[in-house]
Amino acid sequence: MVTLFDIISIASFIGLVIAFFFWTERDNRTLLHFVISGAVFAIANQVGNSGQTIFASILLIAGIAYAIVIAWRPAS
């Protein structure tokens, strides 16, 4: 079954991988934050496939925003 949420979630996962390898220092702390975003994408996909599109959209936007904030934060 291919839905809009499947496509957006997979694209977001691919974006996380690209961001991790190209725009971060590849440390464990950043990886764990990206795992949180990945979990949010997986939950949003399941919620969206079950028919709750508004809640799934909010989760996707929150996961993407969190990943952007983590990728752009200065190295400590």
PDB file of N, CA, C and O in Angstrom:
ATOM      1  N   MET A   1       0.845  -1.165   0.000  1.00  0.00           N
ATOM      2  CA  MET A   1       0.000   0.000   0.000  1.00  0.00           C
ATOM      3  C   MET A   1       0.897   1.238   0.000  1.00  0.00           C
ATOM      4  O   MET A   1       1.749   1.405   0.873  1.00  0.00           O
ATOM      5  N   VAL A   2       0.694   2.082  -0.974  1.00  0.00           N
ATOM      6  CA  VAL A   2       1.474   3.314  -1.080  1.00  0.00           C
ATOM      7  C   VAL A   2       0.523   4.492  -0.906  1.00  0.00           C
ATOM      8  O   VAL A   2      -0.393   4.704  -1.701  1.00  0.00           O
ATOM      9  N   THR A   3       0.768   5.240   0.149  1.00  0.00           N
ATOM     10  CA  THR A   3      -0.037   6.427   0.412  1.00  0.00           C
ATOM     11  C   THR A   3       0.876   7.649   0.409  1.00  0.00           C
ATOM     12  O   THR A   3       2.098   7.536   0.313  1.00  0.00           O
ATOM     13  N   LEU A   4       0.267   8.780   0.514  1.00  0.00           N
ATOM     14  CA  LEU A   4       1.028  10.024   0.589  1.00  0.00           C
ATOM     15  C   LEU A   4       1.943  10.022   1.809  1.00  0.00           C
ATOM     16  O   LEU A   4       3.069  10.514   1.744  1.00  0.00           O
ATOM     17  N   PHE A   5       1.464   9.473   2.916  1.00  0.00           N
ATOM     18  CA  PHE A   5       2.271   9.451   4.130  1.00  0.00           C
ATOM     19  C   PHE A   5       3.454   8.507   3.998  1.00  0.00           C
ATOM     20  O   PHE A   5       4.507   8.757   4.585  1.00  0.00           O
ATOM     21  N   ASP A   6       3.305   7.431   3.244  1.00  0.00           N
ATOM     22  CA  ASP A   6       4.444   6.546   2.985  1.00  0.00           C
ATOM     23  C   ASP A   6       5.542   7.289   2.232  1.00  0.00           C
ATOM     24  O   ASP A   6       6.719   7.196   2.583  1.00  0.00           O
ATOM     25  N   ILE A   7       5.156   8.015   1.213  1.00  0.00           N
ATOM     26  CA  ILE A   7       6.127   8.737   0.386  1.00  0.00           C
ATOM     27  C   ILE A   7       6.811   9.841   1.185  1.00  0.00           C
ATOM     28  O   ILE A   7       8.030   9.994   1.104  1.00  0.00           O
ATOM     29  N   ILE A   8       6.053  10.602   1.946  1.00  0.00           N
ATOM     30  CA  ILE A   8       6.634  11.695   2.729  1.00  0.00           C
ATOM     31  C   ILE A   8       7.541  11.142   3.826  1.00  0.00           C
ATOM     32  O   ILE A   8       8.605  11.703   4.086  1.00  0.00           O
ATOM     33  N   SER A   9       7.136  10.057   4.467  1.00  0.00           N
ATOM     34  CA  SER A   9       7.953   9.470   5.528  1.00  0.00           C
ATOM     35  C   SER A   9       9.272   8.932   4.987  1.00  0.00           C
ATOM     36  O   SER A   9      10.321   9.151   5.592  1.00  0.00           O
ATOM     37  N   ILE A  10       9.233   8.234   3.861  1.00  0.00           N
ATOM     38  CA  ILE A  10      10.464   7.712   3.261  1.00  0.00           C
ATOM     39  C   ILE A  10      11.367   8.862   2.826  1.00  0.00           C
ATOM     40  O   ILE A  10      12.581   8.806   3.026  1.00  0.00           O
ATOM     41  N   ALA A  11      10.790   9.899   2.235  1.00  0.00           N
ATOM     42  CA  ALA A  11      11.587  11.063   1.834  1.00  0.00           C
ATOM     43  C   ALA A  11      12.215  11.738   3.053  1.00  0.00           C
ATOM     44  O   ALA A  11      13.346  12.219   2.982  1.00  0.00           O
ATOM     45  N   SER A  12      11.498  11.773   4.150  1.00  0.00           N
ATOM     46  CA  SER A  12      12.033  12.371   5.371  1.00  0.00           C
ATOM     47  C   SER A  12      13.164  11.526   5.947  1.00  0.00           C
ATOM     48  O   SER A  12      14.164  12.072   6.414  1.00  0.00           O
ATOM     49  N   PHE A  13      13.020  10.204   5.919  1.00  0.00           N
ATOM     50  CA  PHE A  13      14.097   9.321   6.367  1.00  0.00           C
ATOM     51  C   PHE A  13      15.355   9.537   5.516  1.00  0.00           C
ATOM     52  O   PHE A  13      16.462   9.624   6.050  1.00  0.00           O
ATOM     53  N   ILE A  14      15.183   9.620   4.215  1.00  0.00           N
ATOM     54  CA  ILE A  14      16.316   9.854   3.323  1.00  0.00           C
ATOM     55  C   ILE A  14      16.949  11.218   3.623  1.00  0.00           C
ATOM     56  O   ILE A  14      18.173  11.356   3.610  1.00  0.00           O
ATOM     57  N   GLY A  15      16.122  12.208   3.889  1.00  0.00           N
ATOM     58  CA  GLY A  15      16.633  13.522   4.263  1.00  0.00           C
ATOM     59  C   GLY A  15      17.428  13.486   5.561  1.00  0.00           C
ATOM     60  O   GLY A  15      18.431  14.186   5.691  1.00  0.00           O
ATOM     61  N   LEU A  16      16.989  12.675   6.523  1.00  0.00           N
ATOM     62  CA  LEU A  16      17.743  12.532   7.767  1.00  0.00           C
ATOM     63  C   LEU A  16      19.123  11.935   7.519  1.00  0.00           C
ATOM     64  O   LEU A  16      20.116  12.392   8.085  1.00  0.00           O
ATOM     65  N   VAL A  17      19.178  10.922   6.678  1.00  0.00           N
ATOM     66  CA  VAL A  17      20.465  10.289   6.373  1.00  0.00           C
ATOM     67  C   VAL A  17      21.395  11.275   5.686  1.00  0.00           C
ATOM     68  O   VAL A  17      22.568  11.379   6.046  1.00  0.00           O
ATOM     69  N   ILE A  18      20.887  11.990   4.711  1.00  0.00           N
ATOM     70  CA  ILE A  18      21.707  12.974   4.000  1.00  0.00           C
ATOM     71  C   ILE A  18      22.169  14.072   4.956  1.00  0.00           C
ATOM     72  O   ILE A  18      23.335  14.467   4.930  1.00  0.00           O
ATOM     73  N   ALA A  19      21.272  14.560   5.789  1.00  0.00           N
ATOM     74  CA  ALA A  19      21.643  15.606   6.740  1.00  0.00           C
ATOM     75  C   ALA A  19      22.684  15.105   7.726  1.00  0.00           C
ATOM     76  O   ALA A  19      23.612  15.838   8.069  1.00  0.00           O
ATOM     77  N   PHE A  20      22.547  13.872   8.186  1.00  0.00           N
ATOM     78  CA  PHE A  20      23.507  13.338   9.147  1.00  0.00           C
ATOM     79  C   PHE A  20      24.900  13.237   8.553  1.00  0.00           C
ATOM     80  O   PHE A  20      25.878  13.586   9.214  1.00  0.00           O
ATOM     81  N   PHE A  21      25.008  12.770   7.321  1.00  0.00           N
ATOM     82  CA  PHE A  21      26.323  12.565   6.737  1.00  0.00           C
ATOM     83  C   PHE A  21      26.946  13.832   6.158  1.00  0.00           C
ATOM     84  O   PHE A  21      28.171  13.936   6.104  1.00  0.00           O
ATOM     85  N   PHE A  22      26.141  14.789   5.728  1.00  0.00           N
ATOM     86  CA  PHE A  22      26.705  15.964   5.079  1.00  0.00           C
ATOM     87  C   PHE A  22      26.742  17.214   5.948  1.00  0.00           C
ATOM     88  O   PHE A  22      27.640  18.038   5.774  1.00  0.00           O
ATOM     89  N   TRP A  23      25.796  17.391   6.885  1.00  0.00           N
ATOM     90  CA  TRP A  23      25.709  18.651   7.605  1.00  0.00           C
ATOM     91  C   TRP A  23      25.900  18.543   9.105  1.00  0.00           C
ATOM     92  O   TRP A  23      25.655  19.514   9.821  1.00  0.00           O
ATOM     93  N   THR A  24      26.327  17.401   9.598  1.00  0.00           N
ATOM     94  CA  THR A  24      26.602  17.278  11.020  1.00  0.00           C
ATOM     95  C   THR A  24      28.008  16.732  11.210  1.00  0.00           C
ATOM     96  O   THR A  24      28.694  16.382  10.249  1.00  0.00           O
ATOM     97  N   GLU A  25      28.420  16.666  12.471  1.00  0.00           N
ATOM     98  CA  GLU A  25      29.746  16.131  12.774  1.00  0.00           C
ATOM     99  C   GLU A  25      29.723  14.616  13.001  1.00  0.00           C
ATOM    100  O   GLU A  25      30.741  14.041  13.385  1.00  0.00           O
ATOM    101  N   ARG A  26      28.620  13.986  12.778  1.00  0.00           N
ATOM    102  CA  ARG A  26      28.443  12.539  12.885  1.00  0.00           C
ATOM    103  C   ARG A  26      28.751  12.002  14.283  1.00  0.00           C
ATOM    104  O   ARG A  26      29.387  10.958  14.426  1.00  0.00           O
ATOM    105  N   ASP A  27      28.306  12.709  15.294  1.00  0.00           N
ATOM    106  CA  ASP A  27      28.512  12.228  16.651  1.00  0.00           C
ATOM    107  C   ASP A  27      27.276  11.455  17.134  1.00  0.00           C
ATOM    108  O   ASP A  27      26.205  11.524  16.530  1.00  0.00           O
ATOM    109  N   ASN A  28      27.450  10.732  18.216  1.00  0.00           N
ATOM    110  CA  ASN A  28      26.361   9.894  18.729  1.00  0.00           C
ATOM    111  C   ASN A  28      25.175  10.706  19.224  1.00  0.00           C
ATOM    112  O   ASN A  28      24.030  10.270  19.108  1.00  0.00           O
ATOM    113  N   ARG A  29      25.438  11.867  19.766  1.00  0.00           N
ATOM    114  CA  ARG A  29      24.353  12.697  20.285  1.00  0.00           C
ATOM    115  C   ARG A  29      23.410  13.145  19.156  1.00  0.00           C
ATOM    116  O   ARG A  29      22.188  13.096  19.296  1.00  0.00           O
ATOM    117  N   THR A  30      23.995  13.576  18.055  1.00  0.00           N
ATOM    118  CA  THR A  30      23.184  13.980  16.902  1.00  0.00           C
ATOM    119  C   THR A  30      22.428  12.794  16.337  1.00  0.00           C
ATOM    120  O   THR A  30      21.266  12.920  15.951  1.00  0.00           O
ATOM    121  N   LEU A  31      23.083  11.643  16.287  1.00  0.00           N
ATOM    122  CA  LEU A  31      22.422  10.438  15.792  1.00  0.00           C
ATOM    123  C   LEU A  31      21.208  10.084  16.635  1.00  0.00           C
ATOM    124  O   LEU A  31      20.165   9.718  16.093  1.00  0.00           O
ATOM    125  N   LEU A  32      21.330  10.188  17.952  1.00  0.00           N
ATOM    126  CA  LEU A  32      20.188   9.878  18.818  1.00  0.00           C
ATOM    127  C   LEU A  32      19.036  10.860  18.610  1.00  0.00           C
ATOM    128  O   LEU A  32      17.869  10.474  18.661  1.00  0.00           O
ATOM    129  N   HIS A  33      19.368  12.124  18.377  1.00  0.00           N
ATOM    130  CA  HIS A  33      18.308  13.100  18.090  1.00  0.00           C
ATOM    131  C   HIS A  33      17.621  12.773  16.756  1.00  0.00           C
ATOM    132  O   HIS A  33      16.407  12.921  16.621  1.00  0.00           O
ATOM    133  N   PHE A  34      18.404  12.333  15.789  1.00  0.00           N
ATOM    134  CA  PHE A  34      17.814  11.964  14.507  1.00  0.00           C
ATOM    135  C   PHE A  34      16.984  10.685  14.614  1.00  0.00           C
ATOM    136  O   PHE A  34      16.020  10.512  13.868  1.00  0.00           O
ATOM    137  N   VAL A  35      17.344   9.797  15.525  1.00  0.00           N
ATOM    138  CA  VAL A  35      16.529   8.605  15.761  1.00  0.00           C
ATOM    139  C   VAL A  35      15.162   9.005  16.307  1.00  0.00           C
ATOM    140  O   VAL A  35      14.148   8.398  15.963  1.00  0.00           O
ATOM    141  N   ILE A  36      15.140  10.028  17.157  1.00  0.00           N
ATOM    142  CA  ILE A  36      13.853  10.533  17.666  1.00  0.00           C
ATOM    143  C   ILE A  36      13.004  11.050  16.510  1.00  0.00           C
ATOM    144  O   ILE A  36      11.811  10.757  16.436  1.00  0.00           O
ATOM    145  N   SER A  37      13.613  11.816  15.608  1.00  0.00           N
ATOM    146  CA  SER A  37      12.870  12.304  14.441  1.00  0.00           C
ATOM    147  C   SER A  37      12.396  11.148  13.575  1.00  0.00           C
ATOM    148  O   SER A  37      11.273  11.172  13.071  1.00  0.00           O
ATOM    149  N   GLY A  38      13.233  10.145  13.397  1.00  0.00           N
ATOM    150  CA  GLY A  38      12.835   8.973  12.614  1.00  0.00           C
ATOM    151  C   GLY A  38      11.664   8.234  13.233  1.00  0.00           C
ATOM    152  O   GLY A  38      10.783   7.751  12.522  1.00  0.00           O
ATOM    153  N   ALA A  39      11.653   8.146  14.550  1.00  0.00           N
ATOM    154  CA  ALA A  39      10.526   7.506  15.235  1.00  0.00           C
ATOM    155  C   ALA A  39       9.248   8.313  15.044  1.00  0.00           C
ATOM    156  O   ALA A  39       8.171   7.745  14.865  1.00  0.00           O
ATOM    157  N   VAL A  40       9.368   9.633  15.082  1.00  0.00           N
ATOM    158  CA  VAL A  40       8.196  10.496  14.852  1.00  0.00           C
ATOM    159  C   VAL A  40       7.671  10.299  13.431  1.00  0.00           C
ATOM    160  O   VAL A  40       6.458  10.282  13.221  1.00  0.00           O
ATOM    161  N   PHE A  41       8.572  10.148  12.448  1.00  0.00           N
ATOM    162  CA  PHE A  41       8.135   9.911  11.073  1.00  0.00           C
ATOM    163  C   PHE A  41       7.413   8.567  10.948  1.00  0.00           C
ATOM    164  O   PHE A  41       6.406   8.466  10.246  1.00  0.00           O
ATOM    165  N   ALA A  42       7.919   7.548  11.620  1.00  0.00           N
ATOM    166  CA  ALA A  42       7.270   6.238  11.563  1.00  0.00           C
ATOM    167  C   ALA A  42       5.889   6.276  12.209  1.00  0.00           C
ATOM    168  O   ALA A  42       4.939   5.688  11.691  1.00  0.00           O
ATOM    169  N   ILE A  43       5.782   6.966  13.336  1.00  0.00           N
ATOM    170  CA  ILE A  43       4.482   7.093  14.005  1.00  0.00           C
ATOM    171  C   ILE A  43       3.523   7.901  13.139  1.00  0.00           C
ATOM    172  O   ILE A  43       2.349   7.551  13.020  1.00  0.00           O
ATOM    173  N   ALA A  44       4.013   8.973  12.537  1.00  0.00           N
ATOM    174  CA  ALA A  44       3.158   9.787  11.661  1.00  0.00           C
ATOM    175  C   ALA A  44       2.672   8.978  10.469  1.00  0.00           C
ATOM    176  O   ALA A  44       1.532   9.139  10.034  1.00  0.00           O
ATOM    177  N   ASN A  45       3.521   8.113   9.940  1.00  0.00           N
ATOM    178  CA  ASN A  45       3.117   7.273   8.823  1.00  0.00           C
ATOM    179  C   ASN A  45       1.982   6.332   9.236  1.00  0.00           C
ATOM    180  O   ASN A  45       0.997   6.188   8.512  1.00  0.00           O
ATOM    181  N   GLN A  46       2.122   5.703  10.381  1.00  0.00           N
ATOM    182  CA  GLN A  46       1.079   4.791  10.848  1.00  0.00           C
ATOM    183  C   GLN A  46      -0.224   5.530  11.155  1.00  0.00           C
ATOM    184  O   GLN A  46      -1.309   5.054  10.823  1.00  0.00           O
ATOM    185  N   VAL A  47      -0.107   6.687  11.786  1.00  0.00           N
ATOM    186  CA  VAL A  47      -1.294   7.481  12.113  1.00  0.00           C
ATOM    187  C   VAL A  47      -1.967   7.971  10.835  1.00  0.00           C
ATOM    188  O   VAL A  47      -3.193   7.955  10.730  1.00  0.00           O
ATOM    189  N   GLY A  48      -1.169   8.403   9.870  1.00  0.00           N
ATOM    190  CA  GLY A  48      -1.735   8.873   8.606  1.00  0.00           C
ATOM    191  C   GLY A  48      -2.395   7.763   7.817  1.00  0.00           C
ATOM    192  O   GLY A  48      -3.433   7.977   7.190  1.00  0.00           O
ATOM    193  N   ASN A  49      -1.802   6.574   7.843  1.00  0.00           N
ATOM    194  CA  ASN A  49      -2.410   5.445   7.135  1.00  0.00           C
ATOM    195  C   ASN A  49      -3.704   4.978   7.790  1.00  0.00           C
ATOM    196  O   ASN A  49      -4.546   4.358   7.141  1.00  0.00           O
ATOM    197  N   SER A  50      -3.860   5.278   9.086  1.00  0.00           N
ATOM    198  CA  SER A  50      -5.101   4.888   9.754  1.00  0.00           C
ATOM    199  C   SER A  50      -6.212   5.916   9.575  1.00  0.00           C
ATOM    200  O   SER A  50      -7.338   5.691  10.018  1.00  0.00           O
ATOM    201  N   GLY A  51      -5.909   7.036   8.933  1.00  0.00           N
ATOM    202  CA  GLY A  51      -6.958   7.982   8.594  1.00  0.00           C
ATOM    203  C   GLY A  51      -6.946   9.288   9.354  1.00  0.00           C
ATOM    204  O   GLY A  51      -7.793  10.144   9.099  1.00  0.00           O
ATOM    205  N   GLN A  52      -6.032   9.476  10.267  1.00  0.00           N
ATOM    206  CA  GLN A  52      -5.979  10.714  11.040  1.00  0.00           C
ATOM    207  C   GLN A  52      -4.965  11.663  10.387  1.00  0.00           C
ATOM    208  O   GLN A  52      -3.843  11.819  10.868  1.00  0.00           O
ATOM    209  N   THR A  53      -5.375  12.278   9.310  1.00  0.00           N
ATOM    210  CA  THR A  53      -4.450  13.046   8.485  1.00  0.00           C
ATOM    211  C   THR A  53      -3.939  14.320   9.159  1.00  0.00           C
ATOM    212  O   THR A  53      -2.780  14.690   8.974  1.00  0.00           O
ATOM    213  N   ILE A  54      -4.774  14.983   9.923  1.00  0.00           N
ATOM    214  CA  ILE A  54      -4.350  16.234  10.552  1.00  0.00           C
ATOM    215  C   ILE A  54      -3.278  15.970  11.601  1.00  0.00           C
ATOM    216  O   ILE A  54      -2.260  16.660  11.638  1.00  0.00           O
ATOM    217  N   PHE A  55      -3.502  14.973  12.454  1.00  0.00           N
ATOM    218  CA  PHE A  55      -2.519  14.644  13.486  1.00  0.00           C
ATOM    219  C   PHE A  55      -1.219  14.145  12.858  1.00  0.00           C
ATOM    220  O   PHE A  55      -0.133  14.475  13.333  1.00  0.00           O
ATOM    221  N   ALA A  56      -1.327  13.362  11.807  1.00  0.00           N
ATOM    222  CA  ALA A  56      -0.136  12.863  11.115  1.00  0.00           C
ATOM    223  C   ALA A  56       0.638  14.007  10.467  1.00  0.00           C
ATOM    224  O   ALA A  56       1.869  14.010  10.487  1.00  0.00           O
ATOM    225  N   SER A  57      -0.061  14.965   9.901  1.00  0.00           N
ATOM    226  CA  SER A  57       0.607  16.123   9.298  1.00  0.00           C
ATOM    227  C   SER A  57       1.342  16.947  10.346  1.00  0.00           C
ATOM    228  O   SER A  57       2.452  17.421  10.105  1.00  0.00           O
ATOM    229  N   ILE A  58       0.723  17.115  11.507  1.00  0.00           N
ATOM    230  CA  ILE A  58       1.373  17.844  12.598  1.00  0.00           C
ATOM    231  C   ILE A  58       2.633  17.112  13.045  1.00  0.00           C
ATOM    232  O   ILE A  58       3.663  17.742  13.284  1.00  0.00           O
ATOM    233  N   LEU A  59       2.557  15.789  13.159  1.00  0.00           N
ATOM    234  CA  LEU A  59       3.731  15.009  13.546  1.00  0.00           C
ATOM    235  C   LEU A  59       4.848  15.117  12.514  1.00  0.00           C
ATOM    236  O   LEU A  59       6.017  15.255  12.875  1.00  0.00           O
ATOM    237  N   LEU A  60       4.494  15.055  11.235  1.00  0.00           N
ATOM    238  CA  LEU A  60       5.511  15.180  10.193  1.00  0.00           C
ATOM    239  C   LEU A  60       6.199  16.541  10.232  1.00  0.00           C
ATOM    240  O   LEU A  60       7.423  16.623  10.130  1.00  0.00           O
ATOM    241  N   ILE A  61       5.430  17.585  10.376  1.00  0.00           N
ATOM    242  CA  ILE A  61       6.000  18.933  10.441  1.00  0.00           C
ATOM    243  C   ILE A  61       6.877  19.079  11.678  1.00  0.00           C
ATOM    244  O   ILE A  61       7.953  19.675  11.610  1.00  0.00           O
ATOM    245  N   ALA A  62       6.424  18.539  12.807  1.00  0.00           N
ATOM    246  CA  ALA A  62       7.221  18.617  14.034  1.00  0.00           C
ATOM    247  C   ALA A  62       8.524  17.834  13.894  1.00  0.00           C
ATOM    248  O   ALA A  62       9.572  18.299  14.341  1.00  0.00           O
ATOM    249  N   GLY A  63       8.472  16.654  13.281  1.00  0.00           N
ATOM    250  CA  GLY A  63       9.682  15.851  13.092  1.00  0.00           C
ATOM    251  C   GLY A  63      10.679  16.528  12.169  1.00  0.00           C
ATOM    252  O   GLY A  63      11.882  16.510  12.432  1.00  0.00           O
ATOM    253  N   ILE A  64      10.195  17.120  11.102  1.00  0.00           N
ATOM    254  CA  ILE A  64      11.068  17.833  10.172  1.00  0.00           C
ATOM    255  C   ILE A  64      11.680  19.068  10.845  1.00  0.00           C
ATOM    256  O   ILE A  64      12.871  19.336  10.692  1.00  0.00           O
ATOM    257  N   ALA A  65      10.864  19.811  11.584  1.00  0.00           N
ATOM    258  CA  ALA A  65      11.373  21.004  12.269  1.00  0.00           C
ATOM    259  C   ALA A  65      12.422  20.628  13.314  1.00  0.00           C
ATOM    260  O   ALA A  65      13.436  21.312  13.449  1.00  0.00           O
ATOM    261  N   TYR A  66      12.183  19.548  14.050  1.00  0.00           N
ATOM    262  CA  TYR A  66      13.142  19.103  15.058  1.00  0.00           C
ATOM    263  C   TYR A  66      14.464  18.695  14.415  1.00  0.00           C
ATOM    264  O   TYR A  66      15.534  19.018  14.930  1.00  0.00           O
ATOM    265  N   ALA A  67      14.389  17.993  13.303  1.00  0.00           N
ATOM    266  CA  ALA A  67      15.611  17.573  12.607  1.00  0.00           C
ATOM    267  C   ALA A  67      16.374  18.788  12.082  1.00  0.00           C
ATOM    268  O   ALA A  67      17.603  18.809  12.140  1.00  0.00           O
ATOM    269  N   ILE A  68      15.685  19.779  11.582  1.00  0.00           N
ATOM    270  CA  ILE A  68      16.355  20.991  11.098  1.00  0.00           C
ATOM    271  C   ILE A  68      17.039  21.728  12.234  1.00  0.00           C
ATOM    272  O   ILE A  68      18.170  22.191  12.083  1.00  0.00           O
ATOM    273  N   VAL A  69      16.363  21.842  13.374  1.00  0.00           N
ATOM    274  CA  VAL A  69      16.958  22.511  14.518  1.00  0.00           C
ATOM    275  C   VAL A  69      18.212  21.774  14.983  1.00  0.00           C
ATOM    276  O   VAL A  69      19.219  22.410  15.294  1.00  0.00           O
ATOM    277  N   ILE A  70      18.165  20.460  15.035  1.00  0.00           N
ATOM    278  CA  ILE A  70      19.319  19.667  15.473  1.00  0.00           C
ATOM    279  C   ILE A  70      20.458  19.771  14.471  1.00  0.00           C
ATOM    280  O   ILE A  70      21.618  19.874  14.872  1.00  0.00           O
ATOM    281  N   ALA A  71      20.158  19.747  13.186  1.00  0.00           N
ATOM    282  CA  ALA A  71      21.207  19.806  12.170  1.00  0.00           C
ATOM    283  C   ALA A  71      21.884  21.172  12.135  1.00  0.00           C
ATOM    284  O   ALA A  71      23.074  21.257  11.832  1.00  0.00           O
ATOM    285  N   TRP A  72      21.156  22.233  12.436  1.00  0.00           N
ATOM    286  CA  TRP A  72      21.716  23.580  12.368  1.00  0.00           C
ATOM    287  C   TRP A  72      22.296  24.095  13.665  1.00  0.00           C
ATOM    288  O   TRP A  72      22.865  25.186  13.687  1.00  0.00           O
ATOM    289  N   ARG A  73      22.170  23.343  14.752  1.00  0.00           N
ATOM    290  CA  ARG A  73      22.700  23.839  16.024  1.00  0.00           C
ATOM    291  C   ARG A  73      24.226  23.809  15.979  1.00  0.00           C
ATOM    292  O   ARG A  73      24.817  22.937  15.342  1.00  0.00           O
ATOM    293  N   PRO A  74      24.847  24.748  16.646  1.00  0.00           N
ATOM    294  CA  PRO A  74      26.317  24.764  16.643  1.00  0.00           C
ATOM    295  C   PRO A  74      26.871  23.578  17.432  1.00  0.00           C
ATOM    296  O   PRO A  74      26.253  23.110  18.388  1.00  0.00           O
ATOM    297  N   ALA A  75      28.018  23.112  17.026  1.00  0.00           N
ATOM    298  CA  ALA A  75      28.659  21.987  17.715  1.00  0.00           C
ATOM    299  C   ALA A  75      29.116  22.445  19.089  1.00  0.00           C
ATOM    300  O   ALA A  75      29.668  23.535  19.245  1.00  0.00           O
ATOM    301  N   SER A  76      28.879  21.606  20.075  1.00  0.00           N
ATOM    302  CA  SER A  76      29.260  21.984  21.439  1.00  0.00           C
ATOM    303  C   SER A  76      30.466  21.229  21.899  1.00  0.00           C
ATOM    304  O   SER A  76      30.924  21.424  23.025  1.00  0.00           O
TER     305      SER A  76
END
